[in-house]
Amino acid sequence: MDFITVQKATELILKETRDFGEEKIAFLQSAGRVLAEDICADRDFPPFDRVTMDGFAFRAKDYVSGCRTFNILGTQYAGEAAVRLNQKETAVEVMTGTPLPGGADSVIRVEDTTVLDGKLILPDGQEVKKNIHYRGIDRKKGDVILKKGHLLKTPDMAVLATVGKTEVLVKSRPKVAVITSGDELVEVHEMPEPHQIRKSNVYAISEHISNLCETTDHFHITDDLEETTSKLQELLTNYDVLILSGGVSAGKKDYMPTAMEKVGVEKVFHKIQQRPGKPMWFGKKGEKVVFALPGNPVSAFMCAVRYVKPWLEACFGLQPKAEHAQLGVEVTFVPKLSYFMQVQLVNDKGVLKALPNEGHGSGDLANLSDADAFLEMDLREGSLYNEGDAFQVWRY
């Protein structure tokens, strides 16, 4: 199989999603995780008729019948059990968050009242049966509040706390090995020789997917077929997913495809009709999955953004909403390839527009910091992309 389309590559990758199991974790550690159970209300939301304003609680029928002066029975604070209005033409001073006193059905704001000689005086023209958050109006006991498959966000921590879920069942995440190859690479803390460069791809790729992985451990393999084969065999034993950067093109020391075959990884495809990232390789062995990305920084990162992260999201059943932007200028691109153009995004009177920020090719990693996203410009007959044409955006 040679030079498949972006659409076909996406289809083949998403056919290989995996379920990594489930685990219980402390609820405060669950933000960013995917629920593996429904979260239900353990009682009504709110659990009582709740006062929403500092003021006074009274009976509407007393006010409607003409009463404007009420005896104040006392004050009720949040955290105290509800008192009861046992007499007509009486009121209780209440604070925001307190249970509505029994027998009362109306609350008036304190700033709309007058208190004189221990009595509450209400003005004419007030609405009754206001400023109350009624029991169960948000959710009833037993209602599903958060559904299985929901990606937990920070506000959900309040929901979990409210229903008493000290532990929550979530989907387990994969162990991922992120691997660089190439004799030209040295560690970040080292001073490169004139013919060497520091490792960089592994850090951008790992950070981009880290919230979807249990681990993203880093490894390096030199340009040696025997070492490459041995290391891949070891990593396939210990990790669920391998992400490689480099060694998949057509160079004499690009050993990855050969080493994959030796360790029994089945090639699903190699090479995509796209720029950047054309040499990308994808394969599988049993439940293990291997993404072999090009070594050039822009190519490697684009493939991680466009293919690796969406695959991980699909493994958890997540379907992020696709985002589109209009080209802000006319663009000419001659090769018959899908073009992932680096762009800056701007909001032009409510319309998201993409402005080219192309840099100097696949090796220009500094340009990734100047851009906001990749704009996926489809493979088409002819080389002209018109201003105003809309394409999918892949933010990073």
C-alpha positions as semicolon CSV with decimal commas, in nm:
position;residue;x (nm);y (nm);z (nm)
1;M;0,000;0,000;0,000
2;D;0,161;0,330;-0,109
3;F;0,064;0,694;-0,055
4;I;-0,285;0,668;0,084
5;T;-0,507;0,972;0,136
6;V;-0,547;1,154;0,465
7;Q;-0,906;1,029;0,483
8;K;-0,801;0,667;0,430
9;A;-0,521;0,697;0,688
10;T;-0,770;0,836;0,939
11;E;-1,012;0,553;0,869
12;L;-0,744;0,284;0,914
13;I;-0,611;0,438;1,234
14;L;-0,954;0,477;1,394
15;K;-1,033;0,112;1,318
16;E;-0,759;0,022;1,565
17;T;-0,894;0,187;1,880
18;R;-0,839;0,002;2,206
19;D;-1,010;-0,025;2,546
20;F;-0,752;-0,002;2,822
21;G;-0,983;-0,105;3,105
22;E;-1,120;0,077;3,410
23;E;-0,993;0,186;3,751
24;K;-1,115;0,363;4,063
25;I;-0,936;0,681;4,163
26;A;-0,985;0,960;4,418
27;F;-1,232;1,212;4,282
28;L;-0,988;1,503;4,321
29;Q;-0,752;1,327;4,078
30;S;-1,021;1,269;3,816
31;A;-1,027;1,598;3,623
32;G;-0,937;1,522;3,264
33;R;-1,034;1,155;3,296
34;V;-1,324;0,979;3,123
35;L;-1,606;0,842;3,339
36;A;-1,667;0,468;3,331
37;E;-1,990;0,493;3,534
38;D;-2,298;0,712;3,558
39;I;-2,296;0,963;3,842
40;C;-2,644;0,997;3,996
41;A;-2,793;1,240;4,244
42;D;-2,802;1,081;4,590
43;R;-3,075;1,327;4,692
44;D;-3,274;1,610;4,538
45;F;-3,085;1,914;4,401
46;P;-3,125;2,134;4,596
47;P;-3,217;1,909;4,889
48;F;-3,454;2,169;5,040
49;D;-3,638;2,484;4,942
50;R;-3,345;2,723;4,953
51;V;-3,351;3,097;5,019
52;T;-3,165;3,288;4,745
53;M;-3,150;3,636;4,903
54;D;-3,077;3,784;5,243
55;G;-3,416;3,907;5,361
56;F;-3,736;3,798;5,532
57;A;-3,955;3,492;5,478
58;F;-4,332;3,528;5,513
59;R;-4,665;3,385;5,395
60;A;-4,798;3,518;5,063
61;K;-5,162;3,487;5,176
62;D;-5,100;3,730;5,465
63;Y;-4,956;3,990;5,227
64;V;-5,227;3,939;4,963
65;S;-5,496;3,981;5,229
66;G;-5,355;4,329;5,308
67;C;-5,110;4,276;5,592
68;R;-4,801;4,502;5,569
69;T;-4,667;4,474;5,924
70;F;-4,528;4,140;6,042
71;N;-4,399;4,023;6,378
72;I;-4,037;3,901;6,344
73;L;-4,001;3,563;6,514
74;G;-3,623;3,552;6,492
75;T;-3,329;3,495;6,257
76;Q;-3,236;3,178;6,071
77;Y;-2,879;3,126;5,948
78;A;-2,734;2,892;5,687
79;G;-2,659;2,555;5,841
80;E;-2,951;2,571;6,083
81;A;-3,260;2,355;6,059
82;A;-3,569;2,531;5,927
83;V;-3,793;2,701;6,183
84;R;-4,168;2,717;6,127
85;L;-4,413;3,004;6,095
86;N;-4,689;2,885;6,329
87;Q;-4,879;3,211;6,339
88;K;-5,026;3,441;6,075
89;E;-4,869;3,778;5,998
90;T;-4,525;3,666;6,117
91;A;-4,188;3,659;5,945
92;V;-3,839;3,517;5,995
93;E;-3,518;3,693;5,900
94;V;-3,327;3,458;5,663
95;M;-2,985;3,450;5,503
96;T;-2,887;3,332;5,155
97;G;-2,860;2,952;5,149
98;T;-3,083;2,882;5,446
99;P;-3,374;2,639;5,421
100;L;-3,706;2,818;5,369
101;P;-3,890;2,831;5,705
102;G;-4,184;2,593;5,727
103;G;-4,514;2,755;5,635
104;A;-4,341;3,040;5,444
105;D;-4,365;3,064;5,067
106;S;-4,216;3,407;4,992
107;V;-3,890;3,593;5,055
108;I;-3,839;3,968;5,023
109;R;-3,495;4,124;4,992
110;V;-3,373;4,302;5,302
111;E;-3,314;4,623;5,105
112;D;-3,685;4,634;5,012
113;T;-3,799;4,632;5,376
114;T;-3,814;4,849;5,686
115;V;-3,771;4,720;6,042
116;L;-3,925;4,940;6,310
117;D;-3,963;4,854;6,680
118;G;-3,896;4,485;6,608
119;K;-4,159;4,466;6,337
120;L;-4,114;4,409;5,963
121;I;-4,287;4,664;5,741
122;L;-4,336;4,572;5,376
123;P;-4,416;4,819;5,099
124;D;-4,709;4,789;4,860
125;G;-4,663;4,635;4,516
126;Q;-4,427;4,353;4,610
127;E;-4,431;4,024;4,419
128;V;-4,480;3,719;4,637
129;K;-4,343;3,365;4,607
130;K;-4,005;3,494;4,491
131;N;-3,638;3,440;4,581
132;I;-3,672;3,068;4,647
133;H;-3,470;2,788;4,482
134;Y;-3,717;2,502;4,510
135;R;-3,625;2,151;4,620
136;G;-3,544;1,916;4,333
137;I;-3,582;2,179;4,062
138;D;-3,228;2,114;3,932
139;R;-3,219;1,735;3,964
140;K;-3,427;1,469;4,138
141;K;-3,281;1,194;4,352
142;G;-3,161;0,916;4,121
143;D;-3,125;1,141;3,814
144;V;-2,807;1,089;3,610
145;I;-2,600;1,405;3,644
146;L;-2,282;1,295;3,465
147;K;-2,304;1,018;3,206
148;K;-2,062;0,734;3,150
149;G;-1,816;0,846;2,882
150;H;-1,815;1,207;3,003
151;L;-1,480;1,386;3,007
152;L;-1,453;1,521;3,359
153;K;-1,384;1,894;3,384
154;T;-1,299;2,106;3,686
155;P;-1,664;2,206;3,758
156;D;-1,747;1,835;3,776
157;M;-1,536;1,808;4,090
158;A;-1,810;2,003;4,268
159;V;-2,072;1,760;4,139
160;L;-1,875;1,456;4,257
161;A;-1,825;1,616;4,598
162;T;-2,192;1,707;4,628
163;V;-2,308;1,349;4,569
164;G;-2,043;1,208;4,804
165;K;-1,832;1,030;4,541
166;T;-1,496;1,014;4,717
167;E;-1,384;0,763;4,452
168;V;-1,492;0,748;4,091
169;L;-1,465;0,479;3,823
170;V;-1,279;0,606;3,516
171;K;-1,134;0,458;3,200
172;S;-0,772;0,351;3,235
173;R;-0,516;0,526;3,019
174;P;-0,243;0,364;2,809
175;K;0,126;0,345;2,885
176;V;0,302;0,517;2,597
177;A;0,665;0,504;2,492
178;V;0,784;0,804;2,290
179;I;1,100;0,713;2,103
180;T;1,353;0,916;1,911
181;S;1,611;0,770;1,675
182;G;1,919;0,905;1,504
183;D;2,289;0,933;1,586
184;E;2,272;1,311;1,540
185;L;2,060;1,362;1,854
186;V;2,194;1,448;2,200
187;E;2,022;1,517;2,533
188;V;1,883;1,858;2,625
189;H;2,153;1,924;2,886
190;E;2,439;1,838;2,648
191;M;2,632;2,075;2,422
192;P;2,593;1,953;2,063
193;E;2,883;1,918;1,828
194;P;2,851;2,118;1,505
195;H;2,701;1,811;1,335
196;Q;2,455;1,732;1,616
197;I;2,124;1,868;1,749
198;R;1,941;1,834;2,079
199;K;1,634;1,612;2,107
200;S;1,313;1,810;2,085
201;N;1,032;1,617;1,913
202;V;0,979;1,382;2,204
203;Y;0,892;1,665;2,442
204;A;0,637;1,840;2,221
205;I;0,468;1,512;2,129
206;S;0,456;1,389;2,489
207;E;0,313;1,713;2,622
208;H;0,046;1,728;2,351
209;I;-0,098;1,389;2,449
210;S;-0,001;1,365;2,817
211;N;-0,352;1,413;2,960
212;L;-0,469;1,106;2,764
213;C;-0,186;0,877;2,878
214;E;-0,090;0,707;3,203
215;T;0,276;0,755;3,119
216;T;0,472;0,903;2,830
217;D;0,820;0,762;2,890
218;H;1,108;0,869;2,667
219;F;1,360;0,646;2,491
220;H;1,631;0,687;2,229
221;I;1,755;0,434;1,973
222;T;2,074;0,476;1,772
223;D;2,093;0,412;1,399
224;D;2,162;0,041;1,429
225;L;1,923;-0,227;1,300
226;E;2,007;-0,486;1,567
227;E;1,970;-0,238;1,853
228;T;1,653;-0,097;1,699
229;T;1,500;-0,445;1,673
230;S;1,595;-0,544;2,027
231;K;1,466;-0,219;2,180
232;L;1,138;-0,231;1,993
233;Q;1,078;-0,586;2,115
234;E;1,136;-0,477;2,475
235;L;0,910;-0,172;2,445
236;L;0,629;-0,371;2,283
237;T;0,631;-0,596;2,588
238;N;0,607;-0,311;2,838
239;Y;0,392;-0,045;2,667
240;D;0,052;-0,022;2,504
241;V;0,146;0,236;2,242
242;L;0,475;0,320;2,074
243;I;0,528;0,659;1,912
244;L;0,851;0,686;1,716
245;S;1,005;0,994;1,561
246;G;1,253;0,940;1,280
247;G;1,386;0,645;1,085
248;V;1,078;0,591;0,863
249;S;1,182;0,763;0,543
250;A;1,402;0,630;0,261
251;G;1,749;0,692;0,404
252;K;2,008;0,414;0,428
253;K;1,983;0,421;0,809
254;D;1,604;0,448;0,830
255;Y;1,567;0,108;0,993
256;M;1,224;0,140;1,156
257;P;1,009;-0,031;0,890
258;T;1,253;-0,325;0,867
259;A;1,279;-0,355;1,245
260;M;0,900;-0,349;1,277
261;E;0,874;-0,643;1,043
262;K;1,138;-0,834;1,239
263;V;0,949;-0,796;1,570
264;G;0,617;-0,895;1,416
265;V;0,447;-0,556;1,390
266;E;0,199;-0,563;1,101
267;K;0,220;-0,261;0,872
268;V;-0,122;-0,103;0,824
269;F;0,011;0,171;0,597
270;H;0,326;0,364;0,512
271;K;0,318;0,711;0,351
272;I;0,030;0,955;0,324
273;Q;-0,052;1,204;0,047
274;Q;0,016;1,504;0,266
275;R;0,265;1,778;0,343
276;P;0,423;1,777;0,592
277;G;0,447;1,424;0,729
278;K;0,435;1,218;0,410
279;P;0,655;0,926;0,537
280;M;0,433;0,843;0,838
281;W;0,406;0,469;0,919
282;F;0,134;0,296;1,123
283;G;0,115;-0,062;1,243
284;K;-0,010;-0,303;1,510
285;K;0,085;-0,619;1,695
286;G;-0,200;-0,781;1,883
287;E;-0,338;-0,509;2,109
288;K;-0,025;-0,295;2,071
289;V;-0,024;0,002;1,833
290;V;0,274;0,175;1,673
291;F;0,286;0,525;1,523
292;A;0,615;0,586;1,343
293;L;0,635;0,956;1,262
294;P;0,886;1,141;1,048
295;G;1,190;1,292;1,215
296;N;1,150;1,650;1,099
297;P;1,002;1,850;1,388
298;V;0,706;2,009;1,207
299;S;0,619;1,681;1,035
300;A;0,636;1,480;1,356
301;F;0,430;1,726;1,555
302;M;0,166;1,767;1,284
303;C;0,117;1,390;1,269
304;A;0,084;1,378;1,648
305;V;-0,178;1,654;1,637
306;R;-0,371;1,513;1,340
307;Y;-0,351;1,138;1,401
308;V;-0,213;1,034;1,740
309;K;-0,423;1,253;1,969
310;P;-0,751;1,191;1,779
311;W;-0,682;0,816;1,800
312;L;-0,633;0,838;2,177
313;E;-0,953;1,043;2,211
314;A;-1,141;0,784;2,005
315;C;-1,014;0,508;2,238
316;F;-1,207;0,682;2,518
317;G;-1,515;0,743;2,305
318;L;-1,447;1,117;2,291
319;Q;-1,561;1,308;1,983
320;P;-1,428;1,664;2,004
321;K;-1,623;1,914;1,799
322;A;-1,458;1,988;1,465
323;E;-1,354;2,350;1,421
324;H;-1,329;2,530;1,086
325;A;-1,171;2,856;0,976
326;Q;-1,180;3,059;0,656
327;L;-0,866;3,135;0,463
328;G;-0,785;3,500;0,516
329;V;-0,589;3,524;0,190
330;E;-0,555;3,340;-0,139
331;V;-0,305;3,050;-0,125
332;T;-0,132;2,862;-0,406
333;F;-0,010;2,508;-0,339
334;V;0,097;2,309;-0,646
335;P;0,175;1,951;-0,523
336;K;-0,113;1,705;-0,536
337;L;-0,109;1,657;-0,162
338;S;-0,327;1,751;0,132
339;Y;-0,161;2,055;0,280
340;F;-0,146;2,111;0,656
341;M;-0,056;2,476;0,657
342;Q;0,063;2,645;0,975
343;V;-0,165;2,938;1,047
344;Q;-0,240;3,211;1,294
345;L;-0,608;3,233;1,388
346;V;-0,790;3,564;1,419
347;N;-1,150;3,653;1,497
348;D;-1,274;3,890;1,227
349;K;-1,616;4,022;1,334
350;G;-1,724;3,683;1,463
351;V;-1,568;3,482;1,177
352;L;-1,265;3,264;1,253
353;K;-1,000;3,330;0,990
354;A;-0,670;3,155;0,923
355;L;-0,366;3,353;0,813
356;P;-0,067;3,163;0,669
357;N;0,243;3,143;0,885
358;E;0,431;2,882;0,687
359;G;0,788;2,915;0,810
360;H;1,079;2,755;0,629
361;G;0,976;2,393;0,593
362;S;0,951;2,082;0,807
363;G;1,268;2,155;1,000
364;D;1,157;2,498;1,120
365;L;1,040;2,401;1,467
366;A;1,060;2,760;1,595
367;N;0,777;2,850;1,360
368;L;0,544;2,617;1,550
369;S;0,559;2,869;1,834
370;D;0,459;3,153;1,601
371;A;0,153;2,970;1,463
372;D;-0,163;2,857;1,643
373;A;-0,280;2,558;1,443
374;F;-0,262;2,349;1,128
375;L;-0,522;2,419;0,861
376;E;-0,612;2,097;0,677
377;M;-0,641;2,205;0,314
378;D;-0,788;1,922;0,112
379;L;-0,635;1,749;-0,187
380;R;-0,790;1,910;-0,495
381;E;-0,749;1,951;-0,868
382;G;-0,572;2,278;-0,934
383;S;-0,339;2,469;-0,706
384;L;-0,553;2,763;-0,597
385;Y;-0,722;2,795;-0,259
386;N;-0,944;3,100;-0,249
387;E;-0,979;3,357;0,025
388;G;-1,289;3,262;0,223
389;D;-1,257;2,885;0,161
390;A;-1,325;2,703;0,490
391;F;-1,116;2,413;0,619
392;Q;-1,080;2,216;0,941
393;V;-0,848;2,359;1,204
394;W;-0,623;2,148;1,424
395;R;-0,518;2,362;1,720
396;Y;-0,224;2,277;1,939
